[in-house]
C-alpha cells in the first residue's frame, strides 16, 4: 500500500493512495501499515478516495483508534466521501472518528504509484 503523509494545521494527515474500498481484504494491510504510525503520533486518515466501506473497514478504523488511544495519541478520519461519512454516522462513529478540522483539499504532492 502506497501512502503519503502531510502535516496540515499541525495534524499529520495520512492518505492511503489508490485505496477506493476499505473492505475485507484491504483492512489488514491498512492496520498493519498504520499501527506503528498511530502509536508514535496523532494521525488523521484521509478517506476522500474511499467510496465503499464494510464492517471489516469499520473494524479496522476502530482498531486504529484503539491503538492510538492506548499510546496516548489521537486518531481521526478526515475528508471522508459522502458515503463513508453516512456509514460512520449510521453506526454512531461520526462523533468519535470524524476529524473536527474540515480538510477540504490536501495541499500536498499527489500520490505516486507504487514502484
SERO-4910 file (N, C-alpha, C, O; in steps of 0.05 Angstrom, whole numbers):
BEGIN
 pado doro    nc1    nc2    nc3   cac1   cac2   cac3    cc1    cc2    cc3    oc1    oc2    oc3
  Unk    A     17    -23      0      0      0      0     18     25      0     35     28     17
  Unk    A     14     42    -20     29     67    -22     14     88     -5    -10     91     -7
  Unk    A     29    102     11     17    123     28     33    149     25     56    149     16
  Unk    A     20    171     32     34    196     34     25    209     60      3    205     70
  Unk    A     44    224     72     38    238     97     43    268     93     62    276     80
  Unk    A     24    284    104     25    312    101     19    325    128      0    316    141
  Unk    A     34    345    136     27    360    160      9    383    152     17    400    136
  Unk    A    -15    384    163    -34    404    156    -46    416    181    -59    401    196
  Unk    A    -41    441    186    -51    454    210    -42    440    235    -57    438    255
  Unk    A    -18    430    235     -7    417    259    -15    388    263     -8    375    282
  Unk    A    -31    377    244    -40    350    246    -28    333    223    -27    342    200
  Unk    A    -18    310    230     -7    292    210    -31    279    195    -47    265    207
  Unk    A    -33    284    169    -54    272    153    -41    251    135    -22    256    120
  Unk    A    -52    227    137    -41    204    121    -62    196    101    -86    193    107
  Unk    A    -53    193     76    -70    185     54    -61    158     44    -38    154     38
  Unk    A    -80    139     42    -74    113     31    -79    115      1   -102    113     -8
  Unk    A    -59    120    -14    -61    125    -43    -72    100    -58    -63     78    -53
  Unk    A    -91    106    -75   -103     84    -90   -124     68    -76   -136     50    -88
  Unk    A   -129     74    -51   -149     59    -36   -177     70    -41   -182     93    -34
  Unk    A   -193     55    -55   -220     64    -61   -241     49    -45   -264     57    -44
  Unk    A   -233     26    -34   -252     10    -17   -237      2      8   -215     -9      7
  Unk    A   -250      6     30   -240     -3     56   -258    -26     64   -276    -23     80
  Unk    A   -252    -50     53   -268    -73     56   -250    -97     64   -226    -95     64
  Unk    A   -263   -119     71   -249   -143     78   -228   -149     57   -235   -149     33
  Unk    A   -204   -154     65   -182   -159     46   -164   -135     44   -140   -137     40
  Unk    A   -175   -111     47   -159    -86     46   -154    -77     75   -135    -61     80
  Unk    A   -170    -86     94   -169    -76    121   -143    -83    135   -131    -66    149
  Unk    A   -133   -107    133   -109   -115    148    -85   -100    139    -68    -93    155
  Unk    A    -82    -96    112    -59    -81    103    -58    -53    114    -37    -42    121
  Unk    A    -82    -40    116    -83    -13    127    -75    -13    157    -60      3    166
  Unk    A    -86    -32    172    -80    -34    200    -50    -40    205    -37    -27    222
  Unk    A    -39    -58    189    -10    -65    192      7    -41    185     27    -36    199
  Unk    A      0    -26    165     16     -3    157     14     20    177     33     34    182
  Unk    A    -10     24    187    -15     48    204    -10     44    234     -6     64    248
  Unk    A    -12     20    244     -9     16    273     16     28    284     15     43    304
  Unk    A     40     23    273     64     36    284     63     66    283     74     80    301
  Unk    A     50     77    263     49    106    260     31    118    281     38    138    294
  Unk    A      7    107    285    -12    118    305     -2    114    333    -10    127    352
  Unk    A     16     94    337     28     90    363     49    111    369     57    115    393
  Unk    A     60    124    348     80    144    352     70    173    352     82    191    364
  Unk    A     47    178    338     38    205    336      8    205    329     -3    185    320
  Unk    A     -5    228    333    -33    231    326    -35    233    295    -19    246    283
  Unk    A    -56    220    284    -59    219    255    -88    223    248   -106    213    261
  Unk    A    -92    237    226   -118    238    213   -115    222    186    -97    228    171
  Unk    A   -132    203    182   -132    187    158   -150    199    137   -174    200    141
  Unk    A   -139    207    114   -155    219     93   -169    197     78   -156    180     65
  Unk    A   -196    196     79   -212    176     65   -227    188     41   -248    178     34
  Unk    A   -217    209     30   -230    223      8   -234    206    -17   -252    211    -33
  Unk    A   -216    186    -21   -218    169    -45   -233    143    -40   -238    128    -58
  Unk    A   -241    139    -15   -255    114     -8   -285    117    -12   -298    133      1
  Unk    A   -295    101    -31   -324    103    -37   -340     81    -24   -365     83    -22
  Unk    A   -327     60    -14   -341     38     -3   -327     28     22   -303     26     23
  Unk    A   -343     23     43   -332     12     68   -351     -9     79   -376     -6     76
  Unk    A   -340    -30     90   -358    -51    102   -350    -54    131   -335    -39    142
  Unk    A   -361    -75    143   -357    -80    172   -327    -84    178   -318    -75    199
  Unk    A   -312    -97    160   -284   -101    165   -269    -74    164   -251    -70    180
  Unk    A   -277    -56    146   -265    -30    145   -271    -14    170   -253      0    180
  Unk    A   -295    -15    179   -303     -1    204   -287    -12    227   -277      3    244
  Unk    A   -285    -39    228   -269    -51    250   -240    -42    249   -227    -38    270
  Unk    A   -229    -39    225   -201    -30    222   -198     -2    233   -178      4    246
  Unk    A   -217     16    227   -216     43    238   -218     43    268   -203     58    281
  Unk    A   -235     27    279   -237     25    308   -212     14    320   -203     24    341
  Unk    A   -200     -6    308   -175    -17    318   -152      4    318   -137      6    337
  Unk    A   -151     19    296   -130     40    295   -135     62    317   -116     72    329
  Unk    A   -160     69    321   -168     88    342   -158     77    369   -147     92    385
  Unk    A   -163     52    374   -155     39    399   -125     39    403   -115     45    425
  Unk    A   -110     32    382    -81     32    384    -70     61    390    -52     64    406
  Unk    A    -82     80    376    -73    108    381    -80    117    409    -63    128    423
  Unk    A   -104    111    418   -112    119    445    -95    105    466    -87    118    486
  Unk    A    -89     80    463    -72     65    482    -44     78    484    -32     76    505
  Unk    A    -35     90    462     -9    103    462    -10    132    470     10    146    470
  Unk    A    -34    142    476    -37    170    484    -39    189    461    -35    213    464
  Unk    A    -45    178    437    -47    195    413    -76    196    404    -94    181    414
  Unk    A    -81    213    384   -107    215    372   -108    201    345    -88    199    332
  Unk    A   -132    193    337   -136    182    310   -163    192    301   -183    190    315
  Unk    A   -164    202    276   -189    212    265   -190    206    235   -169    200    223
  Unk    A   -214    208    224   -218    206    196   -222    234    185   -238    250    196
  Unk    A   -208    241    164   -210    267    152   -220    264    123   -214    244    110
  Unk    A   -235    284    114   -243    285     86   -257    260     76   -252    251     54
  Unk    A   -276    249     91   -289    225     82   -308    231     58   -320    252     56
  Unk    A   -310    211     41   -330    214     19   -358    215     32   -361    207     55
  Unk    A   -377    224     17   -404    226     28   -415    199     38   -428    198     59
  Unk    A   -409    178     23   -419    152     31   -406    142     57   -419    132     74
  Unk    A   -380    145     59   -366    137     83   -375    153    107   -379    142    128
  Unk    A   -379    179    103   -389    196    125   -417    186    134   -423    186    158
  Unk    A   -434    179    115   -460    169    121   -459    143    136   -474    139    156
  Unk    A   -442    125    128   -439     99    142   -429    103    170   -439     91    189
  Unk    A   -409    120    174   -399    126    201   -420    138    219   -422    132    242
  Unk    A   -437    155    207   -459    166    223   -480    145    230   -490    144    252
  Unk    A   -486    126    211   -505    105    217   -497     87    240   -514     78    255
  Unk    A   -471     82    242   -461     64    264   -452     80    289   -443     69    308
  Unk    A   -456    107    288   -450    123    311   -421    130    315   -413    138    337
  Unk    A   -405    126    295   -376    132    298   -368    160    288   -345    168    291
  Unk    A   -387    174    277   -380    201    266   -371    219    288   -352    235    284
  Unk    A   -383    218    311   -375    235    334   -348    228    345   -334    245    357
  Unk    A   -340    203    341   -314    194    353   -292    196    332   -270    204    339
  Unk    A   -297    189    308   -276    186    288   -272    209    269   -250    214    258
  Unk    A   -293    225    263   -290    246    244   -274    269    255   -280    279    277
  Unk    A   -255    278    240   -238    300    248   -254    325    250   -271    330    233
  Unk    A   -250    341    270   -264    366    274   -254    387    254   -268    407    248
  Unk    A   -230    383    243   -219    401    224   -230    394    196   -230    370    188
  Unk    A   -240    413    182   -250    408    155   -227    408    136   -216    429    129
  Unk    A   -219    385    127   -197    382    108   -210    380     80   -217    358     71
  Unk    A   -214    403     68   -227    404     42   -210    392     20   -219    376      4
  Unk    A   -185    401     19   -167    391     -2   -139    392     10   -129    412     20
  Unk    A   -125    370      8    -98    368     18    -79    382     -1    -79    376    -25
  Unk    A    -63    400      9    -45    415     -7    -17    402     -7      3    414      2
  Unk    A    -16    377    -16      9    362    -16     14    351    -43     -2    353    -61
  Unk    A     37    338    -46     44    325    -71     24    303    -76     13    290    -58
  Unk    A     18    298   -102     -1    277   -109     11    250   -101     35    246    -98
  Unk    A     -7    231    -98      2    203    -92     18    193   -116     10    197   -139
  Unk    A     39    179   -110     54    166   -131     48    137   -132     42    125   -111
  Unk    A     47    126   -155     41     97   -157     64     81   -146     87     90   -147
  Unk    A     58     58   -135     79     41   -123     97     32   -145     89     25   -167
  Unk    A    123     32   -139    143     23   -158    146     -7   -159    162    -17   -174
***
